[in-house]
Amino acid sequence: MIGNKDELSGLPDDALQAAQEAAQEQGKSGWLFTLKAPSYMPIMQYADNRDLREKMYRAYNTRASEFGKAEWDNTPLMDEIVKLRGRRGKAAGLRQFRRTVIGEQDGELAATGGRIHARTVAARTTLCGEGPAPNCANTRAPSWG
């Protein structure tokens, strides 16, 4: 919450208006900025006030971490997620969880690639017959409907 407009020099009018409306919605006067991109980015890009930019930068980069407010620290939650992912990987017979993710993605990519290849072959056969593509006289693409 900022009460002195001089601290906001350099900010575009639309960013100031949005911050003022945000403050009014909470029954306050002044300008209310948050760490959400539409509020945060104009300060980082346009604010002349170096101290304000530093304050916003530090708040943004320490949110939900051991470097921010203790009640917002999600480090224990992240530790638990890592442990659970490790268990999932081991249950799947893999050394690391990322291999389960990569395996799932590879399977999706292979399935997609197979479908694309099959459609390409079918289209070439429809247009060119069974001969090699360079012999193809018909260059119109089929309708995929």
C-alpha positions in Angstrom: 0.0 0.0 0.0 1.5 3.3 -1.0 0.0 6.6 0.1 2.4 9.1 -1.6 2.0 9.4 -5.3 5.5 10.9 -5.6 6.8 7.3 -4.9 5.1 6.1 -8.0 6.7 8.4 -10.6 7.3 6.7 -13.9 4.4 4.4 -13.7 1.8 4.5 -16.6 -1.6 6.0 -15.8 -3.4 2.6 -16.4 -1.2 0.9 -13.7 -1.9 3.8 -11.3 -5.6 3.6 -11.9 -5.7 -0.1 -11.4 -3.7 0.2 -8.1 -6.0 3.0 -6.9 -9.1 0.9 -7.7 -7.6 -2.1 -5.9 -7.1 0.1 -2.8 -10.6 1.5 -3.0 -12.1 -2.0 -3.2 -10.5 -2.7 0.2 -11.8 0.6 1.6 -8.4 2.2 1.6 -7.0 5.3 0.0 -3.8 5.3 -2.0 -2.4 2.7 -4.4 -2.4 -1.0 -3.7 0.0 -3.2 -5.6 0.2 -7.0 -5.4 2.7 -9.6 -6.6 0.4 -10.6 -9.5 1.9 -9.8 -12.9 -0.5 -7.0 -13.9 0.4 -5.1 -10.8 4.0 -6.2 -10.3 5.3 -5.8 -13.8 4.6 -2.1 -14.3 6.6 -1.3 -11.1 9.5 -3.4 -12.3 9.5 -1.9 -15.8 8.6 1.8 -15.2 9.0 2.9 -11.6 11.6 5.5 -11.1 11.7 4.7 -7.4 14.6 2.2 -6.9 13.6 1.4 -3.3 10.1 0.5 -4.4 11.4 -1.8 -7.2 13.8 -3.5 -4.8 11.0 -4.0 -2.2 8.7 -5.5 -4.9 11.5 -7.7 -6.3 12.4 -9.1 -2.9 8.8 -9.7 -2.0 8.2 -11.5 -5.4 11.3 -13.6 -5.2 10.9 -14.7 -1.6 7.2 -15.6 -1.6 6.4 -19.1 -0.4 10.1 -19.7 0.5 12.2 -19.9 3.6 13.4 -16.4 2.9 9.9 -14.8 3.2 7.4 -14.8 6.0 7.4 -18.0 8.0 3.7 -18.6 7.6 4.1 -18.5 3.8 7.0 -20.9 3.7 6.0 -23.9 1.6 9.4 -25.7 1.9 8.0 -28.6 4.1 5.3 -29.1 1.5 7.8 -29.2 -1.3 9.9 -31.7 0.6 6.9 -33.9 1.0 6.1 -33.7 -2.7 9.6 -34.7 -3.7 9.5 -37.7 -1.3 6.1 -38.8 -2.7 7.4 -38.5 -6.3 10.4 -40.6 -5.3 8.2 -43.3 -4.0 6.1 -43.2 -7.1 9.2 -43.6 -9.3 10.5 -46.5 -7.2 7.1 -48.2 -7.3 7.3 -48.0 -11.1 10.7 -49.6 -10.9 12.6 -46.5 -11.9 15.6 -44.8 -10.2 14.1 -41.3 -10.5 10.6 -39.8 -10.6 11.5 -37.7 -13.7 11.8 -40.9 -15.6 8.1 -41.6 -15.0 7.2 -38.1 -16.3 9.5 -38.5 -19.3 8.1 -42.0 -20.0 4.6 -40.7 -19.9 5.5 -37.8 -22.2 7.4 -40.1 -24.6 4.4 -42.4 -24.8 2.1 -39.4 -25.6 4.6 -38.1 -28.2 5.0 -41.6 -29.8 1.2 -42.0 -30.0 0.8 -38.5 -31.5 3.7 -39.1 -33.9 2.3 -42.5 -35.0 -1.1 -40.8 -35.8 0.6 -38.1 -37.8 2.7 -40.6 -39.7 -0.4 -42.7 -40.5 -2.3 -39.7 -41.8 0.7 -38.6 -43.9 1.1 -42.0 -45.5 -2.7 -42.2 -46.1 -2.7 -38.7 -47.7 0.3 -39.5 -49.9 -1.3 -42.8 -51.0 -4.5 -41.0 -51.7 -2.8 -38.3 -53.8 0.1 -40.3 -55.4 -0.8 -43.9 -55.3 1.7 -46.4 -53.9 4.7 -44.9 -55.7 7.4 -42.8 -54.2 6.5 -39.1 -53.4 8.7 -37.6 -56.1 6.4 -39.3 -58.7 3.4 -37.6 -57.3 1.8 -35.2 -59.8 -1.1 -34.2 -57.6 0.1 -31.7 -55.0 -3.3 -30.7 -53.5 -3.6 -31.4 -49.8 -6.5 -33.6 -48.8 -9.3 -32.3 -46.6 -8.9 -33.6 -43.1 -12.6 -33.0 -42.4 
